[in-house]
């Protein structure tokens, strides 16, 4: 038999390698999707179980102290609380998949309507916070990595170390004192919808968005700085400098794109932090968002509203995590080149 040798650059070899190059990122995305679906399922089970196992009797709370046992039994039947727990959960999930999150036990307002009114507040501020975190984090990380050990690097390192240890509500209090009370640049609280007046929305949303963004920006800057400094020591970066490329061209044209993927992992992990910090931030800045809706509903035992807000928030966080994870896979240099094993095949 005659051995067949492949010639570098042979189109037939490249065509055989292409499916294996695509297989690795597809597998990673499939695992990410499966993880997201599993987490959402577990989140729905846990939140529903916590609501169902509550010791409060909603029928008795709604009807008041003068309610008779017959009235309570009738309302329990109306709420569906006399059915088995598993049946109630499956009915709740089936209805949620069709956009029906039930209705409030106290106001009879559909939960989906209440979430629809409150969620734009959180979503707009969370997106604004994410943009601020990306801009500040990438700017500071690049400035620090441009001259490792220089003045900018030392300043960024100190500031990021301080910010990374401060929770959003502490940062929010400091921002209110400095920028609202002392400088009078922004209002200390309240909210104006973006659709009514974007300028007023920007004034009211800046402080809470900054409170959520600064800690995330510090983590992004530190990760990006580390990735950039490491990448600048790689052979391809050293070779580019030896060919006469400027430091800026090497940094932005070669190194930055390889350092983005690890930094996106920090952004992905920050999404729950931004949404979780919304509870304290909404209370601090008096925002009529989903966190306040859930908190007020939990205090009076309105389980359908609590379940609906938690489910929607979990779904949005997981969708954002899934999107950023997919982007991270696409930008990963190993995913673009394909795996080494795939390339050898």
C-alpha positions as CSV (number, residue, x, y, z in Angstrom):
1,X,0.0,0.0,0.0
2,X,1.2,3.5,-0.8
3,X,1.2,5.9,2.1
4,X,-0.7,9.1,1.5
5,X,1.0,12.2,2.9
6,X,-0.8,15.4,3.4
7,X,0.7,18.6,2.2
8,X,0.4,21.7,4.4
9,X,-2.2,24.0,3.1
10,X,-4.0,21.1,1.2
11,X,-7.6,22.2,0.8
12,X,-8.8,18.6,1.4
13,X,-7.0,18.5,4.8
14,X,-8.5,21.8,5.8
15,X,-12.0,20.7,4.8
16,X,-11.6,17.5,6.9
17,X,-10.4,19.6,9.9
18,X,-13.3,22.1,9.7
19,X,-16.0,19.9,11.3
20,X,-13.7,19.2,14.2
21,X,-13.0,22.9,14.7
22,X,-16.7,23.6,14.9
23,X,-17.4,20.6,17.1
24,X,-15.5,21.9,20.2
25,X,-17.3,25.3,20.5
26,X,-20.7,23.6,19.8
27,X,-20.0,21.1,22.6
28,X,-19.1,23.9,25.0
29,X,-22.2,25.8,24.1
30,X,-24.4,22.7,24.5
31,X,-22.9,22.1,28.0
32,X,-23.6,25.8,28.9
33,X,-27.1,25.5,27.6
34,X,-27.7,22.3,29.6
35,X,-26.3,23.9,32.7
36,X,-28.5,27.0,32.3
37,X,-31.7,24.9,31.8
38,X,-30.8,22.7,34.9
39,X,-30.1,25.8,37.1
40,X,-33.4,27.4,36.0
41,X,-35.3,24.2,36.7
42,X,-33.7,23.9,40.2
43,X,-34.4,27.6,40.9
44,X,-38.1,27.1,40.0
45,X,-38.3,24.0,42.2
46,X,-36.7,25.7,45.2
47,X,-38.7,28.9,44.9
48,X,-42.0,27.0,44.5
49,X,-41.1,24.7,47.4
50,X,-40.3,27.6,49.7
51,X,-43.6,29.3,48.9
52,X,-45.6,26.1,49.2
53,X,-44.0,25.1,52.5
54,X,-44.6,28.5,54.1
55,X,-46.4,28.2,57.4
56,X,-48.7,31.2,56.6
57,X,-52.2,30.3,55.5
58,X,-52.9,32.8,52.7
59,X,-56.7,32.2,52.8
60,X,-56.8,33.1,56.4
61,X,-54.7,36.2,55.9
62,X,-56.8,37.4,53.0
63,X,-60.1,36.8,54.7
64,X,-59.1,38.2,58.1
65,X,-59.7,37.2,61.6
66,X,-63.5,36.9,61.2
67,X,-63.2,34.1,58.5
68,X,-64.9,30.8,59.3
69,X,-63.2,27.4,58.5
70,X,-65.7,27.0,55.7
71,X,-64.6,30.3,54.1
72,X,-61.0,29.4,54.5
73,X,-61.5,26.0,52.9
74,X,-63.4,27.6,50.0
75,X,-60.6,30.1,49.3
76,X,-57.9,27.4,49.6
77,X,-59.8,25.5,46.9
78,X,-60.0,28.6,44.8
79,X,-56.2,29.2,45.2
80,X,-55.6,25.5,44.4
81,X,-53.9,24.9,47.7
82,X,-55.9,21.8,48.4
83,X,-54.2,19.9,45.6
84,X,-51.0,17.8,45.8
85,X,-47.7,19.8,45.8
86,X,-46.3,18.2,42.6
87,X,-49.6,18.8,40.7
88,X,-49.5,22.5,41.7
89,X,-45.9,22.8,40.7
90,X,-46.5,21.3,37.2
91,X,-49.5,23.4,36.7
92,X,-47.5,26.5,37.7
93,X,-44.7,25.7,35.3
94,X,-47.1,24.9,32.5
95,X,-48.8,28.2,32.9
96,X,-45.5,30.1,33.3
97,X,-44.3,28.7,30.0
98,X,-47.4,30.4,28.4
99,X,-46.7,33.7,30.2
100,X,-49.3,33.2,33.0
101,X,-47.6,33.7,36.4
102,X,-50.9,33.6,38.3
103,X,-52.5,36.5,40.2
104,X,-51.9,38.2,43.5
105,X,-53.8,36.7,46.4
106,X,-54.4,40.1,47.8
107,X,-55.0,42.5,44.9
108,X,-56.0,39.9,42.3
109,X,-53.8,41.7,39.8
110,X,-52.0,39.3,37.4
111,X,-48.5,38.7,38.5
112,X,-47.2,39.1,34.9
113,X,-48.7,42.6,34.8
114,X,-47.1,43.6,38.0
115,X,-43.7,42.3,36.9
116,X,-44.2,44.0,33.5
117,X,-44.6,47.4,35.2
118,X,-41.7,47.0,37.7
119,X,-39.1,45.1,35.6
120,X,-38.2,47.9,33.2
121,X,-36.8,49.8,36.1
122,X,-34.4,47.0,37.1
123,X,-33.6,46.1,33.5
124,X,-32.7,49.7,32.4
125,X,-30.5,50.3,35.4
126,X,-28.9,46.9,35.2
127,X,-28.0,47.5,31.5
128,X,-26.8,51.0,32.3
129,X,-24.7,49.5,35.1
130,X,-23.3,46.8,32.8
131,X,-22.3,49.4,30.2
132,X,-20.6,51.6,32.9
133,X,-18.8,48.6,34.3
134,X,-17.5,47.6,30.8
135,X,-16.4,51.1,29.9
136,X,-14.7,51.8,33.3
137,X,-13.3,48.3,33.7
138,X,-11.9,48.0,30.2
139,X,-10.5,51.6,30.3
140,X,-8.8,51.1,33.6
141,X,-7.5,47.6,32.7
142,X,-6.0,48.8,29.4
143,X,-4.5,51.9,31.1
144,X,-2.9,49.7,33.8
145,X,-1.5,47.2,31.3
146,X,-0.1,49.7,28.9
147,X,2.8,50.4,31.3
148,X,3.0,47.6,33.9
149,X,4.4,49.0,37.1
150,X,3.9,52.6,36.1
151,X,1.9,55.2,37.9
152,X,-1.4,54.4,36.2
153,X,-0.9,50.7,37.0
154,X,-0.3,51.4,40.7
155,X,-3.3,53.8,40.9
156,X,-5.7,51.4,39.2
157,X,-4.5,48.5,41.3
158,X,-5.1,50.4,44.6
159,X,-8.5,51.8,43.6
160,X,-9.7,48.5,42.3
161,X,-8.6,46.7,45.4
162,X,-10.6,49.1,47.5
163,X,-13.7,49.0,45.3
164,X,-13.7,45.2,45.1
165,X,-14.1,45.0,48.9
166,X,-17.1,47.4,49.1
167,X,-20.6,46.1,48.7
168,X,-23.0,48.1,46.4
169,X,-25.0,49.6,49.2
170,X,-21.9,51.1,50.8
171,X,-20.8,52.5,47.5
172,X,-24.3,53.8,47.0
173,X,-24.3,55.7,50.4
174,X,-20.9,57.2,49.5
175,X,-22.2,58.3,46.1
176,X,-25.3,59.9,47.6
177,X,-23.2,61.9,50.1
178,X,-20.6,63.0,47.6
179,X,-22.6,63.5,44.4
180,X,-26.1,64.2,45.6
181,X,-25.8,65.9,49.0
182,X,-22.4,67.7,48.6
183,X,-22.0,68.3,44.9
184,X,-25.7,68.3,44.1
185,X,-25.0,66.8,40.6
186,X,-27.7,64.0,40.8
187,X,-30.9,63.4,42.8
188,X,-30.5,61.3,45.9
189,X,-33.4,59.0,45.0
190,X,-36.5,58.5,42.9
191,X,-37.0,57.4,39.3
192,X,-38.2,58.8,36.0
193,X,-39.1,56.4,33.1
194,X,-36.8,56.4,30.1
195,X,-39.8,56.5,27.7
196,X,-41.1,59.8,29.2
197,X,-37.8,61.7,29.5
198,X,-34.4,60.1,28.7
199,X,-32.5,63.0,30.2
200,X,-34.4,62.8,33.5
201,X,-34.0,59.0,33.5
202,X,-30.2,59.4,33.1
203,X,-30.0,61.8,36.1
204,X,-32.0,59.4,38.3
205,X,-30.4,56.2,37.1
206,X,-26.7,57.3,37.2
207,X,-26.1,56.9,40.9
208,X,-27.8,53.5,41.4
209,X,-26.1,52.3,38.2
210,X,-22.7,53.5,39.5
211,X,-23.4,51.8,42.8
212,X,-23.9,48.5,41.0
213,X,-21.1,49.0,38.4
214,X,-18.0,50.1,40.4
215,X,-17.4,46.8,42.1
216,X,-17.9,44.9,38.8
217,X,-15.7,47.4,37.0
218,X,-12.9,46.8,39.5
219,X,-13.0,43.1,38.9
220,X,-13.0,43.5,35.2
221,X,-10.1,45.9,35.3
222,X,-8.0,43.6,37.5
223,X,-8.7,40.5,35.3
224,X,-8.1,42.4,32.0
225,X,-4.9,43.9,33.4
226,X,-3.6,40.4,34.3
227,X,-4.6,38.9,31.0
228,X,-3.0,41.7,29.0
229,X,0.3,41.7,30.9
230,X,0.5,37.9,30.5
231,X,-0.4,38.1,26.8
232,X,2.3,40.7,26.2
233,X,4.9,38.2,27.3
234,X,3.8,35.6,24.7
235,X,5.9,34.8,21.7
236,X,3.6,36.4,19.2
237,X,3.5,39.7,21.0
238,X,7.3,39.7,21.4
239,X,7.7,38.9,17.7
240,X,5.4,41.7,16.7
241,X,7.4,44.2,18.7
242,X,10.6,42.8,17.2
243,X,9.2,43.5,13.7
244,X,8.9,47.1,14.6
245,X,5.2,47.3,15.6
246,X,4.4,50.0,18.2
247,X,3.4,49.1,21.7
248,X,-0.1,50.4,21.0
249,X,-0.5,48.4,17.8
250,X,0.6,45.2,19.6
251,X,-1.7,45.9,22.5
252,X,-4.9,46.7,20.5
253,X,-4.2,44.8,17.4
254,X,-2.9,41.5,18.8
255,X,-3.0,41.2,22.5
256,X,-6.4,42.6,23.4
257,X,-8.6,40.2,21.4
258,X,-6.9,37.3,23.2
259,X,-7.4,38.8,26.6
260,X,-11.1,39.5,26.1
261,X,-12.4,35.9,26.6
262,X,-11.1,35.5,30.2
263,X,-12.5,39.0,31.0
264,X,-15.9,38.0,29.8
265,X,-16.0,35.3,32.4
266,X,-15.8,38.0,35.0
267,X,-18.7,39.9,33.3
268,X,-20.7,36.6,33.2
269,X,-20.2,36.0,36.9
270,X,-21.1,39.7,37.6
271,X,-24.7,39.4,36.2
272,X,-26.1,37.8,39.4
273,X,-24.1,40.3,41.4
274,X,-25.8,43.2,39.6
275,X,-29.3,41.8,39.9
276,X,-28.7,40.7,43.5
277,X,-27.5,44.1,44.5
278,X,-30.7,45.6,43.1
279,X,-32.5,44.8,46.4
280,X,-30.4,47.1,48.5
281,X,-30.0,49.6,45.7
282,X,-33.7,49.9,45.1
283,X,-34.3,50.4,48.8
284,X,-31.5,53.0,49.1
285,X,-32.5,55.0,46.1
286,X,-36.3,54.5,46.4
287,X,-36.7,52.7,43.1
288,X,-40.1,51.1,42.2
289,X,-38.5,47.9,40.8
290,X,-39.0,44.2,40.9
291,X,-36.9,43.8,44.0
292,X,-39.1,46.1,46.0
293,X,-42.2,44.3,44.5
294,X,-40.8,41.0,45.7
295,X,-39.9,42.3,49.1
296,X,-43.2,43.9,49.8
297,X,-45.0,40.8,48.6
298,X,-42.9,38.6,50.8
299,X,-43.7,40.7,53.9
300,X,-47.4,40.2,53.4
301,X,-47.2,36.6,52.2
302,X,-48.3,37.1,48.6
303,X,-46.6,33.9,47.4
304,X,-47.6,34.1,43.6
305,X,-46.0,37.5,43.3
306,X,-42.8,36.4,45.0
307,X,-42.6,33.3,42.8
308,X,-43.2,35.2,39.7
309,X,-40.6,37.9,40.4
310,X,-38.0,35.3,41.4
311,X,-38.7,33.1,38.3
312,X,-38.5,36.1,35.9
313,X,-35.3,37.4,37.5
314,X,-33.6,34.0,37.4
315,X,-34.6,33.5,33.8
316,X,-33.2,36.9,32.8
317,X,-29.9,36.4,34.6
318,X,-29.5,32.9,33.1
319,X,-30.3,34.2,29.6
320,X,-27.7,37.0,30.0
321,X,-25.2,34.5,31.3
322,X,-25.9,32.2,28.4
323,X,-25.4,35.0,25.9
324,X,-22.2,36.1,27.4
325,X,-21.0,32.5,27.7
326,X,-21.7,32.0,24.0
327,X,-19.8,35.2,23.2
328,X,-16.9,34.1,25.3
329,X,-16.8,30.8,23.4
330,X,-16.7,32.6,20.1
331,X,-13.9,35.0,21.2
332,X,-11.8,32.2,22.8
333,X,-8.7,31.8,20.6
334,X,-8.7,28.0,21.3
335,X,-12.3,27.8,20.0
336,X,-11.5,29.8,16.9
337,X,-8.5,27.6,16.0
338,X,-10.2,24.4,17.0
339,X,-8.9,21.9,19.5
340,X,-5.5,20.4,19.0
341,X,-6.9,16.9,18.8
342,X,-9.4,18.1,16.1
343,X,-6.6,19.7,14.2
344,X,-4.5,16.5,14.1
345,X,-7.4,14.4,12.8
